[in-house]
Amino acid sequence: MTGGQLNQDGGRQAHAPVMLAEVLEALAPRDGGIYIDGTFGRGGYSRAILAAAATQVFGIDRDPEAASEAATLERDAGGRFDFRQGRFSDMEQLVPEHGGAIAGIALDLGLSSPQIDQAERGFSFRQDGPLDMRMERSGPSAADAVNGLPEKELADILWRYGEERRSRAVAAAIVAARREGPIETTGALADIVRSVVKPARDGIDPATRSFQGLRIYVNDELGELERGLAAAERMLAPRGRLAVVSFHSLEDRVVKRFLQAHSGRAPKASRHQPLAETERPPSFDLITRSARRPSERECQANPRARSARLRAAERSEAAAWPGDTA
């Protein structure tokens, strides 16, 4: 099957992922290239990459609910798409047959619209549901954290991952509430947070930051991102491209620092300081010097796109950097 023979929507109406045109421009899919969609979701990026050229795409997702959508695309793609269940940080183990030969990797961080919209997943405070937040539907849930962690640890999580200024007050309110009985629903937790955090002038719900902090903690999202970026560096072939869409400052900061460091653009102690003999050659060349933002037209059509940021880079000929150097 050649590029363009597979409709981007797989023959039916599909959810368009955020900044799709910009991600495709950054990846520049080419005939014969092998690509990884590390956050498959509903498959929007995968379908677009398959439609853009005669490519082969591997979709990865840690959410088991993505498998049914992936099965449809596997059927429609005529052997050019393969789904692997798991975390994108494990892409080397999930797609071992193409290590070091990948032409492009796309990562769309955070939650997908289906995850947000399904109350039973427990991600959103706008719909009452079980306090879950687990992307993989396994392991400790947000309810386990809220009802079991010490007050100080809860406060640290809300401050570090949610950037909640009132984290200590929120943690104290949670501990006080759980003495009366376990906190089991998103609505109950949201009401506790709202009792101590005043509404913001911009209209953002007072529970937003606390829910973000708990979700990132439960799913180890920043650790996953750091490991995933390092794995992508090792998987990409020379001139292979990486495109990462993030949705909040914590994610974007991790991506920015990684790409700056690995492209040789990290700030140095002094501009007069000589280069160290052991300094590593850059393993990436930046495609985007600063984060790209979605168009106003896209933001109007999809308000959730407003916080999106895209950073992209191209793999150099240099060897991947060893260890954790982000």
C-alpha positions in Angstrom: 0.0 0.0 0.0 1.5 3.4 -1.0 1.2 6.7 0.8 -2.2 8.4 0.4 -4.1 5.1 -0.1 -5.1 5.0 3.5 -7.5 7.8 4.5 -6.4 9.7 7.6 -9.6 8.7 9.3 -9.3 5.0 8.3 -12.6 5.3 6.3 -14.6 6.9 9.1 -14.7 10.1 11.1 -11.8 10.2 13.6 -10.7 12.4 16.4 -8.0 14.9 15.2 -5.1 15.1 17.7 -3.7 18.4 18.7 -1.3 20.2 16.3 -1.5 17.4 13.8 -0.3 19.5 10.8 2.6 20.8 12.8 3.6 17.3 14.0 3.5 16.0 10.4 5.6 18.9 9.2 8.2 18.2 11.9 8.3 14.4 11.2 8.3 14.9 7.4 7.2 11.2 6.8 9.0 9.6 3.8 8.4 6.4 1.8 10.0 3.4 3.4 10.4 5.1 6.8 9.5 3.3 10.1 7.8 5.5 12.6 6.6 5.1 16.3 3.5 6.8 17.6 4.4 6.5 21.3 1.0 7.7 22.6 -1.5 6.0 20.2 -4.7 7.0 21.9 -7.3 7.0 19.1 -4.7 6.7 16.5 -4.8 10.2 14.9 -1.1 10.6 14.5 -0.7 7.0 13.3 -3.3 7.4 10.6 -1.8 10.7 9.4 1.7 9.3 9.2 0.4 6.3 7.2 -1.5 8.6 4.9 1.4 10.9 4.3 3.8 8.4 2.7 4.4 4.7 2.2 5.5 4.3 5.8 5.3 1.6 8.5 4.0 2.7 11.9 4.2 1.1 15.3 1.6 2.4 17.8 2.3 2.2 21.5 -0.1 2.9 24.4 -0.1 2.0 28.1 -3.9 2.4 28.2 -5.6 -1.0 27.5 -8.6 0.7 26.0 -6.5 1.8 23.0 -6.2 -1.8 21.8 -9.7 -1.9 20.2 -9.0 1.3 18.1 -5.6 -0.2 17.2 -7.2 -3.4 16.0 -9.3 -1.4 13.5 -6.3 0.4 12.2 -4.3 -2.9 11.9 -7.1 -4.2 9.7 -7.3 -1.1 7.6 -3.6 -0.4 7.1 -2.8 -3.5 5.1 0.2 -4.7 7.2 1.7 -1.3 7.6 0.6 -0.8 11.2 1.4 -2.8 14.3 0.2 -2.1 17.8 2.3 -2.8 20.9 0.7 -2.5 24.4 3.0 -0.8 26.9 4.7 2.4 27.9 6.6 4.5 25.3 9.6 4.5 27.7 9.9 0.8 26.9 9.9 1.3 23.1 13.3 -0.5 22.8 11.7 -3.6 24.3 8.4 -3.2 22.5 9.9 -2.7 19.0 13.3 -4.4 19.3 13.5 -5.4 15.7 14.0 -1.7 14.6 16.3 -0.3 17.2 18.4 2.5 15.8 16.5 2.5 12.5 13.4 4.6 13.3 12.7 7.5 11.0 10.4 9.4 13.4 8.8 9.3 16.8 5.7 11.2 17.9 4.8 11.7 21.6 1.5 13.4 22.6 1.8 13.8 26.3 -0.9 13.9 29.0 -4.5 12.7 28.7 -6.5 11.9 25.6 -10.0 13.3 25.2 -11.6 9.8 25.8 -9.8 9.5 29.1 -11.0 12.9 30.2 -14.6 12.4 29.0 -15.1 9.0 30.7 -16.2 9.7 34.2 -15.4 6.1 35.2 -11.7 6.7 34.6 -11.6 9.3 37.4 -9.4 11.8 35.7 -11.8 14.7 35.6 -13.4 16.7 38.4 -16.1 17.9 36.0 -17.9 14.6 36.2 -18.3 12.6 39.4 -16.7 9.2 39.2 -14.4 6.8 41.1 -11.1 8.4 42.1 -8.9 6.3 39.9 -6.6 8.2 37.4 -4.6 5.1 36.4 -3.8 5.1 32.7 -3.0 1.3 32.8 -5.9 0.4 35.0 -3.5 -1.3 37.3 -1.4 -0.5 40.4 -2.2 2.1 43.1 -4.9 4.5 42.3 -5.5 8.2 43.2 -7.8 7.0 45.9 -5.0 4.9 47.4 -2.7 8.0 47.4 -5.4 10.4 48.8 -6.4 8.0 51.6 -3.1 6.4 52.5 -0.2 8.9 52.1 1.0 11.0 55.0 0.0 14.7 54.9 3.5 16.0 54.1 3.9 13.6 51.2 0.5 14.6 49.8 1.5 18.3 50.1 4.8 17.7 48.3 3.0 15.9 45.5 0.5 18.7 45.0 3.3 21.3 45.1 5.8 19.5 42.9 3.5 18.0 40.2 0.5 20.3 40.4 2.3 23.6 41.3 -0.5 24.2 43.8 0.4 27.1 46.0 -2.0 26.1 48.7 -0.7 22.5 48.7 -0.3 22.3 52.5 -3.8 23.6 53.1 -5.2 21.1 50.6 -3.3 18.2 52.1 -4.5 19.2 55.6 -8.1 19.4 54.4 -7.8 15.9 52.7 -6.4 14.4 55.9 -9.2 15.9 58.0 -11.8 14.7 55.5 -10.5 11.2 55.4 -10.8 10.9 59.2 -14.6 10.9 58.6 -14.4 8.2 55.9 -12.5 7.3 52.8 -12.4 9.8 49.9 -13.6 7.6 46.9 -14.9 9.9 44.2 -13.6 12.8 42.0 -16.5 14.9 43.2 -15.7 14.5 46.8 -12.0 15.3 46.3 -12.9 18.4 44.2 -15.2 19.7 46.8 -12.4 19.3 49.5 -9.9 21.2 47.3 -12.5 24.0 46.5 -13.1 24.4 50.2 -9.6 25.8 50.7 -8.5 27.1 47.3 -10.2 30.2 46.0 -11.4 30.4 42.4 -8.9 31.9 40.0 -9.5 35.1 38.1 -9.1 33.3 34.8 -11.9 31.0 35.6 -9.8 27.8 36.0 -11.4 25.5 38.5 -9.6 25.5 41.9 -9.3 21.7 41.8 -7.3 21.7 38.5 -3.8 21.8 39.9 -4.4 19.2 42.6 -5.9 16.8 40.1 -3.0 17.3 37.8 -0.5 16.7 40.6 -2.2 13.5 41.7 -2.5 12.2 38.1 1.2 12.8 37.3 2.2 11.1 40.6 -0.1 8.1 40.1 1.2 7.5 36.5 4.8 8.6 37.1 4.4 10.8 34.0 7.6 12.9 34.4 9.7 9.8 35.0 8.1 8.2 32.0 8.9 11.2 29.9 12.5 11.4 30.9 13.0 7.7 30.2 11.1 7.9 27.0 13.2 10.8 25.6 16.4 8.8 26.3 14.9 5.7 24.6 13.8 7.8 21.6 17.4 9.1 21.2 18.7 5.5 21.1 15.9 4.3 18.7 16.2 7.0 16.1 18.3 6.6 13.0 20.6 9.5 12.0 18.3 12.2 10.6 15.4 10.6 12.3 13.0 13.1 13.9 11.4 13.5 17.3 8.2 15.5 17.8 6.8 16.0 21.3 3.5 17.8 22.2 3.2 18.7 25.9 0.3 20.4 27.7 1.8 21.9 30.9 5.0 23.6 32.0 6.4 20.6 33.9 6.3 18.4 30.8 7.6 21.1 28.5 10.4 21.9 30.8 11.6 18.3 30.7 11.5 18.2 26.9 13.1 21.6 26.6 16.0 20.8 28.9 16.6 17.4 27.3 16.7 18.8 23.8 18.8 21.8 24.7 21.4 19.7 26.5 21.5 17.0 23.7 21.8 19.6 21.0 24.7 21.4 22.7 22.5 24.5 23.5 22.3 24.1 27.3 23.3 27.3 29.1 27.0 27.1 30.2 28.4 28.5 33.4 30.3 31.2 31.4 30.5 32.1 27.8 34.3 32.4 28.2 34.7 29.0 29.7 36.6 26.6 27.3 34.8 23.4 26.2 35.7 20.4 28.3 37.6 17.7 26.5 35.0 15.2 27.5 32.0 17.2 26.3 29.8 15.0 24.2 29.0 15.8 20.6 25.4 16.9 20.1 23.0 13.9 19.4 20.2 16.2 18.2 19.8 19.2 15.9 16.9 21.4 16.9 14.0 21.8 14.4 12.1 24.2 16.7 14.4 26.6 18.6 11.4 27.5 20.8 8.1 25.8 21.4 5.5 26.1 18.7 1.9 26.8 19.6 -1.3 25.8 18.0 -3.0 28.2 15.6 -5.8 30.4 16.9 -8.2 28.6 14.5 -7.4 25.2 16.2 -7.8 26.7 19.7 -11.2 28.0 18.7 -12.2 24.6 17.4 -10.7 22.7 20.3 -10.2 24.8 23.5 -8.1 21.9 25.0 -5.4 22.7 22.4 -4.6 26.1 24.0 -2.0 24.8 26.4 -0.3 22.6 23.8 3.4 23.2 23.0 5.4 21.3 20.3 9.2 20.8 20.3 11.0 18.9 17.6 14.5 17.8 16.8 16.5 15.7 14.3 18.9 13.0 15.3 22.5 13.7 14.4 25.2 11.2 13.4 26.6 11.2 17.0 26.1 8.3 19.4 23.4 8.4 21.9 24.4 9.9 25.2 24.9 7.3 28.0 23.1 7.6 31.3 20.7 10.2 32.6 21.9 13.5 31.1 18.6 15.4 30.7 
